[in-house]
């Protein structure tokens, strides 16, 4: 008898399944490399892997990666200059940061460059906050972010051939009007600013809060107004619940490979929701869109990264987790409140302008 070797054909899987496996494996592989290489902030590679991989597309080639790394270094280095300026001339520095956040949001919403735009937002918020404490801390953070980007893209190179996109022309993105893009960019910027101001009071404690607020600003541009409060708060709560459950499972065996496999499992479930495989007809998760599941995944990675660091530093993990999730929920509630308040103000302003506009009889 002759046996024929079975060949794995990635295109035999449905597209949504390929995307789910790809995202989950890339994130878990980036986590394994981040912690295995002993990086200073090992949760950054998996976090950046989520940001750079969530939107389905082929990974950048070596030349594009080099351009991306150079752009990241330049954009993040701006933050080092803003740190001392925040201390000597806070008002001009805050105006520059406000404009930088607006531009980064505009790049994500109108330009469709969510990954580079998020890294640019880090350069205008996270790096200046760290630089206001120590230039060495800011430089180390820039190095960690650059290494995180490289690790995330290398993981994409390794995994994408196994689970590629369909060989068809990419869909043309729906254009966003200039007025709508400017309004959403302003709204996202106003969501980030309060968290950033709080971070300046204690950068070492509140840096994850600024990162969460930036991701919430991105999420706010993708959700409907009436679902904003529910989606942003529930995604934060679900991310916290997943972090607690994964941490409890990790206590069974504190090993890197065990951590990686648990992350793979959790990310696979969340990615299935993001790409439409997992759907809920009733309850708070009904109608949840891709941004909801991606936000849940980023919250999971942020909270787990903080828990691992707290454990390594001998802190009370659960107490620190309670404080961190409370801050995340506070900024999520504020984001939903700000969206509703700004939209009501915009509607009233438009109604007044329409009432004052003369009509031709």
C-alpha positions in Angstrom: 0.0 0.0 0.0 1.2 3.5 -0.8 0.3 6.5 1.3 0.2 9.9 -0.2 1.6 12.7 2.0 -1.1 15.3 2.8 -0.2 18.8 2.0 -1.6 21.7 3.9 -3.3 24.3 1.7 -3.8 27.6 3.7 -6.4 28.8 1.2 -8.6 25.8 2.0 -9.5 27.5 5.3 -12.2 30.2 5.2 -10.8 33.7 5.1 -12.2 34.6 8.6 -10.5 31.5 10.1 -7.2 32.3 8.5 -7.3 35.8 9.9 -8.2 34.6 13.3 -5.4 32.0 13.4 -2.9 34.6 12.0 -3.7 37.3 14.6 -3.7 34.9 17.5 -0.5 33.2 16.5 1.4 36.4 15.8 0.4 37.9 19.1 1.3 34.8 21.1 4.6 34.4 19.2 5.4 38.1 19.9 4.7 37.5 23.5 7.0 34.5 23.6 9.8 36.5 22.0 9.3 39.6 24.1 9.5 37.6 27.4 12.0 35.1 26.1 14.4 37.8 25.0 14.2 39.5 28.4 13.1 42.9 27.0 12.6 45.7 29.5 8.9 46.1 28.5 8.1 42.6 27.2 4.4 43.3 26.8 5.1 45.8 24.0 5.8 43.3 21.2 2.4 41.5 21.6 0.6 44.9 22.1 2.2 46.2 18.9 1.4 42.9 17.2 -2.3 43.5 17.9 -2.1 47.1 16.6 -0.2 46.2 13.4 -2.0 43.0 12.6 -5.7 43.6 13.5 -6.3 45.2 10.1 -6.0 42.3 7.6 -3.2 43.0 5.1 0.1 41.5 4.0 3.0 42.4 6.3 5.5 45.1 5.2 8.6 44.0 3.3 12.1 44.6 4.5 12.3 48.1 2.8 8.9 49.1 4.2 10.0 47.8 7.7 13.1 50.0 7.5 11.0 53.0 6.5 8.6 52.2 9.3 11.4 51.9 11.9 13.0 55.2 10.8 9.6 56.9 10.9 9.0 55.5 14.4 12.4 56.6 15.7 11.8 60.2 14.3 8.3 60.5 15.6 9.2 59.1 19.0 12.3 61.3 19.2 10.1 64.4 19.0 8.8 63.4 22.5 12.2 63.7 24.0 12.3 67.3 23.0 8.8 67.9 24.3 9.7 66.6 27.8 11.9 69.5 28.9 9.5 71.9 27.1 6.6 70.6 29.3 8.6 71.8 32.4 9.8 75.2 31.1 6.9 76.2 28.9 3.9 73.9 29.5 1.3 75.8 27.5 3.1 75.8 24.2 4.2 72.2 24.8 0.6 71.1 25.4 -0.6 72.9 22.3 2.1 71.1 20.2 1.0 67.8 21.8 -2.7 68.6 21.0 -1.8 69.3 17.4 0.3 66.1 17.2 -2.5 64.0 18.6 -5.0 65.6 16.1 -2.7 64.8 13.2 -2.1 61.2 14.3 -5.9 60.7 14.6 -6.4 62.3 11.2 -3.8 59.9 9.8 -5.6 56.9 11.2 -9.2 58.0 10.2 -8.7 59.7 6.8 -5.4 58.0 5.8 -6.2 54.5 7.0 -2.8 54.2 8.7 -3.9 53.0 12.1 -0.7 51.3 13.1 1.8 54.2 12.3 -0.7 56.7 13.6 -0.9 55.0 17.0 2.9 54.9 17.2 2.9 58.6 16.3 0.5 59.3 19.1 2.8 57.4 21.5 5.5 59.8 20.4 3.5 62.8 21.4 2.2 61.5 24.7 4.0 58.5 26.2 7.5 59.7 25.4 7.1 63.3 26.6 5.6 62.0 29.9 8.6 59.7 30.4 11.0 62.4 29.3 9.6 64.8 31.9 10.9 62.3 34.5 14.1 61.1 32.9 15.7 61.4 29.5 17.2 57.9 30.0 13.8 56.5 30.7 12.4 58.1 27.5 15.3 56.8 25.4 14.9 53.3 26.9 11.2 53.5 26.1 11.9 54.5 22.5 14.3 51.5 22.1 11.7 49.2 23.5 9.0 50.4 21.1 11.4 50.1 18.1 12.4 46.6 19.1 8.7 45.8 19.7 7.8 47.0 16.1 10.6 44.8 14.7 9.6 41.7 16.6 5.9 42.2 15.7 6.7 42.5 12.0 9.1 39.5 12.0 6.3 37.5 13.6 4.1 38.6 10.7 6.7 37.4 8.2 6.8 34.0 9.9 3.0 33.5 10.2 1.5 35.2 7.2 2.6 32.5 4.6 0.7 29.9 6.6 -2.5 32.0 6.7 -2.5 34.4 3.8 -5.2 36.7 2.5 -7.2 35.7 -0.6 -5.3 36.4 -3.8 -7.7 39.2 -4.9 -7.4 43.0 -5.2 -7.9 44.6 -1.8 -11.1 46.4 -1.2 -11.2 50.1 -1.7 -11.7 51.8 1.7 -14.8 54.0 2.0 -13.7 57.6 1.8 -14.4 59.9 4.8 -15.4 63.5 4.2 -12.9 66.1 5.4 -15.4 67.6 7.8 -16.2 64.2 9.4 -12.5 63.2 9.6 -11.6 66.5 11.3 -14.5 66.1 13.8 -13.6 62.5 14.6 -9.9 63.5 15.0 -10.8 66.3 17.4 -13.0 64.0 19.4 -10.3 61.3 19.7 -7.8 64.0 20.7 -10.1 65.3 23.5 -10.4 61.7 24.8 -6.7 61.3 25.2 -5.8 64.7 26.7 -7.2 64.2 30.3 -5.5 60.8 30.7 -2.3 62.4 29.4 -2.5 65.2 31.9 -3.1 62.7 34.7 -0.1 60.7 33.5 2.1 63.8 33.9 1.5 63.7 37.7 3.1 60.3 38.0 4.4 58.9 34.6 5.7 55.6 36.0 2.2 54.7 37.4 -0.1 56.1 34.7 1.7 55.4 31.4 -0.5 52.4 30.6 -3.5 54.7 31.1 -2.3 57.0 28.4 -1.8 54.0 26.1 -5.4 52.8 26.9 -6.8 56.3 26.2 -5.1 56.4 22.8 -6.6 53.0 21.9 -10.0 54.2 23.1 -9.7 57.2 20.9 -9.1 54.9 17.9 -12.1 52.7 19.0 -14.3 55.8 19.4 -13.9 56.6 15.7 -15.2 53.1 14.8 -18.3 52.8 17.0 -21.8 54.2 16.6 -22.7 57.0 19.0 -25.5 55.1 20.7 -23.3 52.1 21.4 -20.2 54.1 22.5 -20.7 53.8 26.3 -21.6 50.2 26.2 -19.0 49.1 23.8 -16.0 50.8 25.4 -16.9 50.0 28.9 -17.9 46.4 28.2 -14.7 45.8 26.1 -12.7 47.1 29.1 -14.5 44.8 31.5 -14.2 41.8 29.3 -10.5 42.4 28.8 -10.1 42.6 32.6 -12.1 39.4 33.1 -9.9 37.6 30.5 -6.8 38.9 32.2 -7.9 37.6 35.6 -8.9 34.2 34.1 -5.6 33.9 32.1 -3.6 34.9 35.2 -5.4 32.2 37.2 -4.7 29.6 34.6 -1.0 30.7 34.5 -0.7 30.0 38.2 -1.0 26.2 37.3 2.4 26.3 35.8 4.5 29.5 35.7 6.4 28.7 32.4 6.8 30.8 29.3 5.5 28.1 27.0 2.4 27.8 29.2 1.9 31.5 29.1 2.3 31.5 25.3 -0.3 28.7 24.8 -2.8 30.3 27.1 -2.4 33.6 25.3 -2.8 31.8 22.0 -6.1 30.3 23.2 -7.5 33.6 24.5 -6.5 35.6 21.5 -8.0 33.0 19.2 -11.4 33.3 20.8 -11.2 37.1 20.7 -9.9 37.1 17.1 -12.9 34.9 16.2 -15.2 37.6 17.5 -13.3 40.3 15.6 -13.6 38.5 12.2 -17.2 37.4 12.6 -16.8 33.7 13.5 -18.0 34.1 17.1 -21.3 36.0 17.3 -23.8 36.6 20.1 -27.4 37.2 19.4 -28.3 38.4 22.9 -26.7 40.1 25.8 -24.1 42.8 26.1 -21.9 41.2 23.5 -24.6 41.2 20.8 -23.7 43.4 17.8 -20.1 43.8 19.0 -18.0 44.9 16.0 -14.3 44.2 15.2 -13.1 47.3 17.2 -14.8 45.9 20.4 -12.8 42.6 20.2 -9.6 44.3 19.3 -10.0 46.7 22.2 -10.6 43.7 24.5 -7.4 42.1 23.3 -5.3 45.2 23.8 -6.8 45.6 27.3 -5.9 41.9 28.1 -2.3 42.4 26.9 -1.9 45.7 28.9 -3.3 44.3 32.1 -1.3 41.0 31.9 1.9 43.0 31.1 1.4 45.1 34.2 0.6 42.0 36.4 3.8 40.2 35.3 5.8 43.4 36.1 4.1 43.8 39.5 4.8 40.1 40.3 8.5 40.5 39.3 8.8 43.6 41.5 7.2 41.9 44.5 4.0 44.0 44.5 0.5 42.9 45.4 -0.7 41.8 41.9 -4.4 41.9 42.7 -4.3 45.2 44.4 -2.4 46.8 41.5 -4.7 45.1 39.0 -7.8 46.6 40.8 -6.3 50.1 40.6 -5.3 49.6 37.0 -8.7 48.3 35.8 -10.5 51.0 37.8 -8.4 53.7 35.9 -9.1 51.9 32.6 -12.9 51.9 33.4 -12.8 55.6 34.4 -11.2 56.6 31.1 -13.6 54.4 29.2 -16.6 56.0 31.0 -15.1 59.5 30.3 -14.6 58.6 26.6 -18.2 57.6 26.2 -19.4 60.7 28.1 -17.2 62.9 26.0 -18.4 61.4 22.8 -22.1 62.0 23.7 -21.5 65.5 25.1 -19.5 66.6 22.0 -22.1 65.1 19.6 -24.9 66.9 21.4 -23.0 70.1 21.3 -22.3 69.7 17.6 -26.0 68.9 16.9 -27.2 72.0 18.8 -24.7 74.1 17.0 -25.8 72.8 13.6 -29.4 73.4 14.4 -28.7 77.0 15.4 -26.7 77.5 12.2 -29.6 76.1 10.1 -32.1 78.3 11.9 -30.0 81.4 11.1 -29.5 80.5 7.5 -31.9 82.4 5.2 -34.1 80.2 3.1 -35.1 81.0 -0.5 -38.8 81.2 -0.9 
